Amino acid sequence: MRTMAFLQVPAVLLILFAVAKTAAEQVVHTDVAIIGGGASGAHAAFRLQEDFGKSVVLIEKQSILGGHVDTYFDQQTGRIHDYGVQVYFPYEDALDFFARLNLTLLPNPPRAANVARFVEFSTGKELADFRPLDSQRGTEAVRKFLALATDKGYDKMTQPGYWNLPPGDSIPEDLLLPIGELAKKYSIEPMLAAMYPSTGGGVGSRGDFNNVMTLTLMKSFPVAWIRAFLNDIEKFHVEGGNQRLFDTIAKRLGDSVFYDAVVTAAQRNETGAYLTVEKRNGQKTIVVAKKLLLAVQPTLENLAPFDLNQQERSLFSKAKYGRSHTGIISHSKLPNATTLRNMPAAAVQNPASPFLNTPFVLSISHYGGTSKLYSVGASGSDYGAFNEEEAQATVRSALEKMSEAGTLPNLEGEPLRVVAWSDHEVGGLGVSAGDMRDGKRSTWFTGGGVAADFTPILWKFNDDLLPRMVEKM
Ligand SMILES: Cc1cc2nc3c(=O)[nH]c(=O)nc-3n(C[C@H](O)[C@H](O)[C@H](O)COP(=O)(O)OP(=O)(O)OC[C@H]3O[C@@H](n4cnc5c(N)ncnc54)[C@H](O)[C@@H]3O)c2cc1C
């Protein structure tokens, strides 16, 4: 497993560089420096330390570990809401990791039995004539896609990583087709509408869902997940909330985690990496590591301090990103026991095409019972622009439009209450079919940016990757 091609700078110069810079800075030597403490980075750090006996430094820009996991405790009802990552499902032996940490997994309860109301959020109008596609047809089509993917071995080519994906122009044509064309080819079009509510906020945030390349879709709708989606296998959450998983890992890693920290400069060669790590409070540390493991999305912004060479820069410029957010909101004029589902008016004529233009709010969904809370997700195709402020403005605007159109009562000036919010940053990573055919696969990372983007699959990806990495140390 390669991480990244190192620059051809003699090691001695790099050490001099580090020493010269660090008269007043602490220097830490470690076996592996890991960037990003989400599902992949935290798991990798734990396994490297506990199973491979390696020293690690985990550099995380937030003040806690967990990445896309967001757990909220509702004091009013005493309920815990995981409003980011909600489910863990069996994939090989990945779930054994919870037992190692003495965490209990509980089956996910059925979703709140909400009434669905279909509303075009951009106009606020309720689509009383909309009839969703028969869910039975959708499920059958997804099942056919599952059979197709396993029969042709696409599951093994794309899970847990792309180790077995043939290079360049040997990639099966099906995987390079836009998902809309693939669905037509195999007469399984209803699968798209069925998949969309689950994956639309991610890959769908890049625009026309029909045009998402099948290979990209299979990163956020992988075969292992399809089985959970179809309820063929059970889905679980951590007792006490999913954040417990990462708080437990954090305890075991102790001082090896640098929180509120990012790499601001780096030098890399064949013998190691020399990283300047800066905390939010301005404190700087030089981390000298034998290996570097990048467990963040490979955006040019994240990679900027790592001194990319021309080839790397060219590769990472190809990917297109959206940006997604999840949150918990409250407003007294929102209806109880109801999910307001955003639907374009055109879907009244063509319910097989419920796809939204970005930016959008996919749905606003009551948590049920006596709760005053609603879950919400917002997605935008422009990674740079669709920040927290803009995402919340999109939700606010949807409520105002619904009120103006009479779908909701008069808001009477009551402001939207944002109870909890999480910017999930990059979503919908995609490289074009043309670039895939060029076969530029020379650089490898861990994490959702490069592997099937679900926690249990990423852990198995790490299980493959880590022995290859430490073998060369
Ligand atoms: C809304 C939503 C719901 C999901 N639900 C599920 C689910 O139910 N089940 C499931 O298995 N998967 C789910 N996923 C997918 C899951 O979140 C991903 O598979 C997983 O979080 C990816 O892990 P990761 O380690 O690659 O990245 P992340 O979890 O995103 O972690 C990256 C970490 O790196 C940090 N970071 C980023 N940039 C830097 C930097 N420059 N320097 C230092 N640190 C940095 C971040 O703060 C973060 O902690 C969901 C995703 C989303 C968006």
The ligand as a Gaussian input file, in Angstrom:
#p B3LYP/6-31G(d) Opt

LIG

0 1
 C      -25.112000      12.507000       6.824000
 C      -24.272000      11.267000       6.785000
 C      -24.760000      10.106000       7.352000
 C      -23.992000       8.941000       7.318000
 N      -24.508000       7.834000       7.887000
 C      -23.765000       6.722000       7.951000
 C      -24.234000       5.585000       8.643000
 O      -25.347000       5.587000       9.170000
 N      -23.429000       4.493000       8.721000
 C      -22.182000       4.480000       8.158000
 O      -21.478000       3.471000       8.277000
 N      -21.715000       5.541000       7.460000
 C      -22.477000       6.649000       7.355000
 N      -22.002000       7.740000       6.686000
 C      -20.723000       7.647000       6.032000
 C      -19.648000       7.807000       7.100000
 O      -19.834000       9.034000       7.725000
 C      -18.311000       7.763000       6.474000
 O      -18.126000       6.485000       5.907000
 C      -17.194000       7.983000       7.481000
 O      -17.490000       8.989000       8.402000
 C      -15.974000       8.374000       6.726000
 O      -14.931000       8.300000       7.628000
 P      -13.582000       9.054000       7.326000
 O      -12.652000       8.714000       8.432000
 O      -13.134000       8.801000       5.946000
 O      -13.966000      10.603000       7.340000
 P      -14.642000      11.494000       8.428000
 O      -15.517000      10.725000       9.327000
 O      -15.202000      12.649000       7.677000
 O      -13.411000      11.985000       9.281000
 C      -12.463000      12.886000       8.823000
 C      -11.883000      13.554000      10.057000
 O      -10.797000      14.362000       9.651000
 C      -10.913000      15.637000      10.258000
 N      -10.250000      16.565000       9.349000
 C      -10.717000      17.024000       8.173000
 N       -9.793000      17.801000       7.591000
 C       -8.724000      17.818000       8.425000
 C       -7.453000      18.436000       8.369000
 N       -7.103000      19.201000       7.328000
 N       -6.589000      18.222000       9.384000
 C       -6.940000      17.449000      10.458000
 N       -8.145000      16.854000      10.558000
 C       -9.018000      17.032000       9.547000
 C      -12.389000      15.858000      10.420000
 O      -12.666000      16.795000      11.448000
 C      -12.872000      14.451000      10.766000
 O      -12.838000      14.198000      12.139000
 C      -22.739000       8.926000       6.695000
 C      -22.245000      10.106000       6.116000
 C      -22.999000      11.261000       6.163000
 C      -22.454000      12.502000       5.539000

